[in-house]
Each structure stands twice: as structure tokens, then as C-alpha cells.
Amino acid sequence: MGSEHLVQVVLPGIVAPEGLKIRQAAVPSAGRGQIVIAMEATGVSFAEQQMRRGRYYDQPPFPFVPGYDLVGRVLATGLGVDPDLAGRRVAALVKVGGWASHVVLDAKDAVEVPDGLTAAEAETVVVNGITAWQMLHRKARVRAGQTVLVHGASGGVGSVLVQLAHAAGAKVIGTASARHHDALRELDVIPVDYRADDVPGRVRELAPGGVDAVFDHLGGRSVTDSWHLLAPGGTLVAYGSASTRDDTGSKQWPVLKILGRVWLWNTLRPNGRRAYFYNIWAGRALSKDRFRARLRADLTEVFAAVRRGDVTARIAAQLPLTRAAEALRLAESGTVTGKVVLTP
């Protein structure tokens, strides 16, 4: 794929992965304050899996180009942008639009990728890394000597979370299917089989006094179980409703239910416990500059953790953009560890 045309993957509606469309157009140019990025790596995250089912709570109307984040080289800079940015490798969080050979965005939304990381390595920790870092350090404020429970510990966000928690000096309990337990033990995580075990009962055995933080992407009944597993002063961070992925009906309702519970728990605050519903975009509407500064600071910390070896960038597979359907199916299969990455 040369740089002479733009290639995009389009999600036309609620379709099977094979229903994705490929379209070509002219490469866009950069307007004032903008840059054009030649994509080197973009990822398949849980958001796209929900979007293709029409289940992501604030997805745009169909058709649209999915792709939550990307890494690439700055191809062109617009008016008012430092021309020295051209040729540099940057990462960006875009929510949609990343599954394309070229992406236009505000220069202020790009975060430089340090030398020593490949595009695919950096891509594995953009949305997953920012999410894990902010939940761990900005919400739960996990400290050395604490015990945390991570649901879906072998998943995209979960696998980064357990490594960052470990680097912070916490003891980590992680739920995952049995086939991922050996990999979790290698990371010093105590695995719990969410399919076979009575998860709350098993966690109580491992942490009789409760856990200091729970990170829950499942929603539904799991959120209530997670709240009851907290030690006094503990923090629950809910960040999704994966357990309702295949439900029909309102896509907002599962999230609204979690928000209602969080509000109630925080009003009552038994034993000083607190709960959050984490959304990576929170605060952007109020202050774009503050949102960007925090994003840049946190992603820079995550990249540094990967370079130090605190976090391993796990690439499950790399496929060309034109094979996005295959990549999406692979990511949804639940058989891979790490991130499925699309390249140009």
C-alpha cells in the first residue's frame, strides 16, 4: 500500500466481521493545527467488538471507520504546527477512525513514542495502557503491600493492569479461564478460574480481610460481587459491561445501572469504601487541555514502563489492514493473549 491513496476499513452496520468493507480515497491534507499520520499499527480492542454488534454505549451512527487508537509517522503538518514533527513516531487515542492507512488529527492529540519501541509494541499499550494506568494510579491509588483483584487478567487491559500493579508493589489476584493460568503465574498473579470457581468465595479465601481494589470490566452481577469483596477503605473501579455484550435492548442501560449503583455506594460509603465508573474520555468536554496533558503524562509513563520491562507488550498477531475481518474474529475468539494489531 503506497502513500498515494487512503485505505480505510468501514463498519457499515451490525454485521459479522466478514461484513466489514474496504474503501479507498485520496490521502487527506492537514488543516490548521492538524497533522496527517501514516498509520504503522492500529489495534483491535473490545470497543470495536461491541461496536460491530451496535452495543458500544456512545458509538457514532453507521457507517463509520472503527479503530480506537493508532501509532504512526507524521507525514504532513498543517499551519501552526511545528514542522519538525514530520517523520516522528506518535501515538493517538481517537475512539473511531484508526483503521485507516492515513489519519488526520489535531497535533495536540498526538503523543510522541520514545525510541526503542516498535510501532506494534507501542500500539499494544495505547488505549489499554492509559486505561490501566489511570484506573490504578489516578482512581484506586494502589500502593505497595496492598492486594488487588483484576477481572479478565489475561485480557487487553487486564494484562497491563496486573503488570503495573505488580510494579507498584501490590499482590495481585486475577480471574481468567484455566488456559491462561500458567501465564498469569509467571507474572506472579494468583489465578482464579472464573468459569469453574465460585469467584467471590475463592477471593475471600485468598484475602479474608477483603481486597484493597477491584477492577471490573464485566458489569452486571459481577459489580455487586466486586463491591462486597472490598476491604474497609477499598476502591472498586468498574470500566465496562462485558457480561452484557450479547444482550439485546438498550446499549446504555447496562452502563446506567452501574452508574446508579456507584452513585448509591458513594452516597452510603460503608467502611470508607468508594466506587468509580471509569471512562477514558471523562473530563474532555470540560477541559480539553487538561485532558490532553493528563493523557500525555500517563501514556509517557506507560511507554517508560514498557522500556523498563515492567510491562511486556504482548502482540497476539499482526495482520494487514485489508484482513481486518480476520483480525476481529481472532480477537473475539478469546483464544489469544495480548493485542491483535493491524498494520498497513
N, C-alpha and C positions, 0 to 999 in steps of 0.2 A: 504494500500500500504506500504509494508515494505521497508527497506532501501536496500534490496538485489538486486533490479533492478531499472533501469531508465525507467520512463514512460514519453513520450513526445506526444504533440499534433502537428500534421503536417498539414500544409496548402498545398494541392497537386497541386492547380491551382486555376483558377477563378471558385469558387463553391458557392453553397448556404451553410449556416452554417452547415447543416447536412452532407456536403461533407468532413468535417474535418476528419482526420484519427488519430487513436491512435497507437503508436508503442512502443515496449519495447526493452530494450537492457541492457547491463551491465552498472553499475554505473561507470562513468569515474573517473580517478585519477587526482590529481593535479600535474602539471608540475612546473618547477622553477618559482617562483614569483606568483604562482596561488593558488586559494582556490576552494574547492568544497562546494557549498551551497545546503543544503537540503531545498528546497522551502517550505515556510509556507503559502505564499499568493502571487498571481500574478494577474494582473488586465486586464480587457477588456477596451481598450482605443479606441479613434476614429481612431488611426493609423491602428489597426487590421481590423476595419470595412472597411477602404479604401483598405487595402492590399488584402482582400479576393475578392475584385472587380478588383484587379490589378490597383488601382488608386492612390496608395501612391507613391509620386514622386521619391523616391530613394529606393524602396524595392528591396530585392535580387531576383534572379530568382527562380521560383518554382522548386521543393518543398522545403519548409523550415519550421522551427518551429517558429511561431509568439510569441509575448509576449514582450512588451516594457520595462517592469520593474518588479522587484520582491523583496520580503522580505523573509529572511530565516535564518537558523542557519548555522554557518560554521562547516561543517562536517569533513573536512580534509584540511591541509595546505601543500603546496609544499616547496621545497628547497628555502631558503632565505626569508621565510615568518615567522613572529613572531608566534610560536606555541600557544601562549596564545590567539590567535584569535579563536581557536577551541571552539565551544559551544556558541559563541557570536552571537547575532542577528544583521544582517546587511541588508542594502537596496542597490540595484544596478539598474542603468539605462543601459539597454542592446540593445534597439531598436528591436532586434529579439532574440528568444531563451528562453524567460522567461516562456513559457507554458510547463514546464517540472518539474518532481519531483526533479531533481538534475541539477545544472548548474555550469559549470567551468568558472571562470573568473580571471582576474588579481586582485590580492589582493588590488592594489591601486585604483581599481574602486569601492570598497565596502565602504559604509558609515555606521558607527555604529548607531543603533537605540537606543535611550535612554530608560531607564526603565520607566514603566508606560504607554507605548503604546503597544497595541496588534499588532501582525503581520498584521492583516487586516486593522486596523486603520492607521498604518504606510504606508501600500500599497496605500491607497486612495490618499496620498499626495506626492508620489514619482514623477512621470512624471508631474502630474497636479500641484503639489506644486512648483516644481522647475520652471516650465514654468510661473506660475502666479507670483512668487517672482521676477524672473529675468525681466519679462516684466514691472512689477510695479516699482521696485526699481532700476534696472540697466538701463532700457531703458527710461521709462516715468518719472522716479524720482518724483513720486507723493508725494505731501506734504499736510499737514493739511490745511483745508479750500478750497482745490481745488474740482472741480466737474469732475467726470469721467463717461464715458459711457462704459458699458460692454455688448457686444453682447453675446447671449446664456448664460445669467447669472445663469441659473439653471443647466448648463452642468458641465462636469467634471472639466475643467479649470476655467470656469466662476464662479462656486460656491465658489472656493477657492479665486479667484481674488476679488470678491465682499467683502469677509470677510477680506482679507488682506488690501484692500483699506480702508475699514471702520476702521480697527485697526490703519491705518496711519492717520486717521482724515479727510478722504475725504468724500464728499457727492457722493452717487452712484446712477446712473440711470442704470437699467438693462433691456434688452429685453428678453422676454420669452413668451411661449404660456400661455394663461389665467389660465390654471390649476395650474401653478407654482407661480402665483402672491401672494397668501397668504403667502407662504413660504418665498418669497422674502421680503415682507413687514415685516415679523418677523425679518429679518436681516437688517432692516432699509434701504432697497433698494426701490427706486421708480420704480415700474414695468411699462414697455411699452409692449403692445401686438404686436409682430412682424407680426402676421397674420392679425389682424383686423385694426391696426392703420397705419396711414401714419407716419412711424417711424421718418424720418428727421423732419417733421412738428411738431410732438409731442415733440421731443427732443428740438427743438427751443423754444417751449412754456415753457418748464421746465428750459432751460438755454439760455435766449435770447442773452447773450454775447458769446455763444459758450461754449464748454466743454474743460477742460484742457488736457484730454487724452481720446482716444478711443481705445478699444481693440477689434479687428475684426478678427474672425476666418472664416468668410463667403466667403471673396473674391468676385470676380465678381463685380457687380454694387455697392454692399454694401461698398466696399473700397472707391470708389469715393464719395459716400454719407458721409461716415465717415470723410473723409478729409475736406469736406465742413462744417462739424459741429464743427470743431476745433476753439477755441478762439485764438487770437494772441498769439504766443509763445507756442501753444499747440502741443501735440505729438500724432501721430497715430502709433499704433503698430498692424500690420497685422501679423497673425500667422497661416494662413491656407486658404483653398479654399473649405470649406464645401458645398458651394452652387453649386459646380460643381461635387459633389461626384458621381452622376449618369450619368454624361456626357460620351460620347464615344470620341475616338480620343486621342491625346497626353495627358498623365498624367502630363507632365512637363509644358505644355503651360499655364494652369491657374496660376501656380506659377510664370512663366517667365513674364506673363502680369503684375502681382502685382509688381514684382521686377522692371520692366520697369517704372511703374507709380511712385514707391518710388524714383527711381533714378531721374526722371524728377522733382518731387516735391521738392526733396532736392537740386536740382540744382537751382530751382527758389526761394525757401524759402520765399514765400509771408508771410508777417507779422511775420517772425521768426518762422513759423511752421516747424515741421520736421516729417519725416515718417521713420519707420523701418519695415523690414520684419524679424520677429524673427524666428530663428531656434535654437532649443536647442543644436544642435551639432556644431554650428558655433565656429570656433576657435580651434576645436580639432585637426585638421590636422596641424595647425601652431605650437601649443604648448600643448602637452598632459598634461604636469604637471600643467600649468596654468588653463587649462580646468577642471582638476580634483580638484584642490584647490578651484576653484570657486563653483563647484558643491557641494563639501563637505561643504563649508561655507554656501551656500544658503539652502541646504537641512537641515542642522543643525538648521538654523533659522526657517525653516518651521516646523520642529518637535517641536521646542520650542514654536511656536505659537499655535500648537495643544495642547500641555501640559498646556499652559496658559489658553486655552479656547477661544483664538482669532479666531481660525479656528476649526469648528466641522468636524471630519472625518465622512463623510456620506457614509455608506455602504448600497447600494441598495439591494444587495443579495449576498449570499455566496454559491457557488456550487463547487462540486468536479471537479478536472481537467478532468475527464472522461466525464463530462457533459458540455464540452466547447461549443458545438454547441448550446445548450440551453442558455448558458450564453451570447453568441454572439448575438443570436436572441433577447434576453431580452434587452441587451444594445442598439441594433439597433432600438428597438420598440419606443424609445422616451417617454416611459410611466413611467420610473423610475427616481428618484432623487438620485444622488450620484453614487458611483462606484460599478460596478459588479465585484466581487472578486472571483477568483478561488483558491481553497485550495487543498492540496494533498489528 
